[in-house]
Amino acid sequence: MPIHPRVQTLTEAFLHNVDAESPGLVEGLYLTGSVALDDFRPHTSDVDFVVVTSRSPSGSDREALRRAHSRTRAQVPRPQFNGIHVTWEDLTRDPMSCGPVVSVLGGKFRKGSGADVNPATWHILAERGVTVRGPLPVELAVWDEPESLRAWALGNLDEQWRRWRAKAGKLVSPRGLAALGSLAPSWSVLSVSRVHFTLRTGEITSKSAAGMYALHAFPERWQRIVNECLRIRRDGRRPSLYENSLARRRAALDYIEMVLDDALHPRLA
């Protein structure tokens, strides 16, 4: 599939830099996230990657990767390039058994993180991963188990998103203040909708498609906040559907709480 010119520039810069730092270390580069799901938005999206290295990165390899990412970030500051570094063998087994790996999270290089080492990343890679370097994902026998994806989705809502909602509920806090902006409510509302979609269908969808799903999956009272978040993701220049940021923040937090309750404590028919 064709990729956005900004994504093309970013990936070419990274491969050039990492090959200069450590020739032969990076054997595969795959894009997941919004790029793979055909929902890349230049003003809001980052670029999620899975880098495959020829060996588990040692101390010198980690330094080479750190320098390559730092140089790439200096050359192409936006969009952010976030993802994980794994081996070919890692992709053939349960990601939950991989442990922390060299990662870039929120634009910051980390020697060990497990945030994106999960069944969702593996599923997107197996089904829709965009190949920049290396064999096609279908040739890799990427580990992909539906029950593990469902278990991960439940845990993601019950742990990550319940904590996120609790912290964002405190107005005088970094997360609470961030929720007064436009990007945090849009990102969070559409993200929890994505996980709800995965629990109901066993598949993974984009944030925009998750918003469309939510418009039909939940009662009409929630359509305003969902449409507001879709507006922000598609084109933040259009007028807001809310009179002020406090009202939008309250609606987003209430929506997230509703989705968590619906997913974790489903009502009997």
C-alpha angles and dihedrals in degrees: 000000000000114000130212114274091241090055090048092052092048097050093045090052092050095048091048091050097044093046089052091050098044117003112214096012097107111055099162138032121183131174122220130163121055094348093057092041092052093243104108111149113188094210097050112014131091124202114252116206142185111204117195116207128199090237140008102284114258124201093279091044091052090051091050090051091047092052092046092052092044092052092046091051090051091051097041110022094173136080099034115241108220130170152089140290116222140154129251089254092054090060093058095058140056106294090215088068094054097078122202116342136186104286146168111222124176088352092302122119114233127188091212131014134142100195096114098027095102144111092267093061091045091048094051091046092050095046106031111001115149113229117221096160130004138027120329113271091246088064094054103065090227112200109254122167121171096209092053090049090053093047090049091050092052091048091047091057096040096046113021100030097039088054091045091052092049093051094043089051089070104081096198095060134087092258094041092052091046088057088064088068124074104246098056095054092045094047094046099043093048093042095055088046088056092053091047088052090052092052091051099042109020089234136100124237137182124267092252093049089046089057091053089048091051092054088064101031098057135048120281093255089074096053095089096059092042092051090047091054092047088050091054093048095047102038121345092192093079117094117275120252089224130075092225143358094256091060091048092048091051092049092049093050092048090049093051091049090051093050092048091050093046094049099040098036105029117190118244115248 
